[in-house]
Amino acid sequence: MKAFCFAALVGCFALVGQFSHAEEKPLMGSYIHDSGELTLTMTFKKEKKLVIKVEAGEMGCTLECKYTITKEGVYECVLEKFSKQGDFPVEKEKGYTFNFKVKAEKAAFVLSDFKGEASDEEAKGAIEGKYTLKTD
């Protein structure tokens, strides 16, 4: 009887863990990450829209995306519009996909496990890290 109760309890915890990410609320608001030469601002909007602004002095880019969140808590993004400022060395086409995980904290989140195109690997170090809620 004890073994049955223990097995049932373990099964309940497994189910709770399986659905916990799907029930999390999506992030909302603007978060900023300074990675040395680059400043990244991620703005999570209603209807699962995400705007990413990358600034490097006088140059940069803006990515407007739609996203979904998997049961595992992975943000899967699809680029809808890309605009470039100055001589920024990166360009992305509509339909470009990328994904990442977030660990929410109070007024912040940590972005990890960024995956995109093979050429994005060198940018991974600048993209991943702690983003803090923009308060102005």
C-alpha positions in Angstrom: 0.0 0.0 0.0 2.9 2.4 0.9 4.5 1.7 -2.5 1.3 2.4 -4.3 0.8 5.7 -2.5 4.4 6.7 -3.2 4.0 5.8 -6.9 0.8 7.8 -7.1 2.5 10.8 -5.5 5.5 10.7 -7.8 3.0 10.5 -10.8 1.2 13.6 -9.6 4.5 15.5 -9.3 5.5 14.4 -12.8 2.2 15.7 -14.2 2.5 19.0 -12.3 6.0 19.5 -13.7 4.8 18.6 -17.2 2.2 21.4 -17.2 4.0 24.1 -15.1 5.6 25.9 -18.1 2.5 25.8 -20.2 0.6 27.6 -17.5 3.2 30.3 -16.9 2.2 33.8 -18.0 4.3 35.2 -20.9 6.6 38.0 -20.0 5.3 41.5 -20.5 7.1 44.9 -20.8 10.6 46.0 -21.8 13.8 44.4 -20.5 17.4 45.5 -21.2 20.7 43.6 -21.4 24.0 45.3 -21.7 26.7 43.0 -23.0 29.6 45.4 -23.4 29.5 46.8 -27.0 25.9 45.8 -27.5 22.7 46.9 -25.7 19.7 44.6 -26.3 16.2 45.6 -25.4 13.4 43.0 -25.6 9.8 44.3 -25.4 7.2 41.6 -24.9 3.8 42.9 -26.0 0.2 41.6 -26.1 -0.8 38.9 -28.6 2.6 37.2 -28.2 4.6 39.8 -30.1 8.2 40.5 -29.3 10.3 43.5 -30.4 14.1 43.2 -30.1 16.2 46.3 -30.5 20.0 45.9 -30.8 22.2 49.0 -30.4 25.9 49.3 -31.0 26.7 53.0 -31.0 25.2 54.7 -34.1 24.2 51.4 -35.7 21.8 48.6 -34.8 18.7 46.7 -35.8 15.2 46.0 -34.8 13.5 42.6 -35.1 9.7 42.4 -34.8 8.6 38.8 -34.1 5.7 36.6 -33.1 6.3 33.8 -30.5 4.9 30.8 -28.9 5.9 29.1 -25.7 6.3 25.3 -25.6 5.3 23.1 -22.7 9.0 23.0 -21.9 9.1 26.8 -21.5 11.0 27.5 -24.7 10.2 30.7 -26.5 10.0 29.9 -30.3 10.1 33.1 -32.4 9.4 33.9 -36.0 10.7 37.1 -37.6 8.0 39.2 -39.2 10.0 42.4 -39.9 13.6 43.4 -39.8 15.0 46.9 -40.0 18.7 48.0 -39.9 20.2 51.3 -38.6 23.5 52.4 -40.0 26.1 49.9 -41.1 25.1 47.1 -38.7 26.7 43.9 -40.0 23.7 41.6 -39.6 20.6 41.1 -41.7 17.8 38.7 -41.3 14.9 37.7 -43.6 11.2 37.5 -42.8 10.5 33.9 -41.6 13.9 33.6 -39.8 13.4 31.4 -36.6 15.2 31.3 -33.3 14.4 30.1 -29.8 15.5 30.5 -26.2 14.6 29.7 -22.6 14.0 32.2 -19.9 14.1 31.9 -16.1 11.9 34.6 -14.6 13.2 36.5 -11.6 11.7 39.5 -9.8 11.8 42.4 -12.3 14.2 40.5 -14.5 14.8 37.2 -16.4 17.8 35.2 -17.5 17.9 34.2 -21.2 19.7 30.9 -21.9 19.9 28.2 -24.5 19.7 30.6 -27.5 19.5 28.7 -30.8 19.3 30.2 -34.3 21.3 29.9 -37.5 24.8 28.5 -37.4 26.1 32.0 -38.0 24.4 33.2 -34.8 26.7 31.1 -32.5 29.2 34.0 -32.1 26.3 36.3 -31.1 25.1 33.8 -28.5 27.4 35.2 -25.8 26.0 38.7 -26.3 22.4 37.6 -26.4 22.4 35.2 -23.4 22.4 36.6 -19.8 20.3 38.7 -17.4 17.8 41.2 -18.7 16.3 43.7 -16.2 12.9 45.4 -16.4 13.2 48.9 -18.0 11.6 51.4 -15.6 11.7 54.6 -17.5 
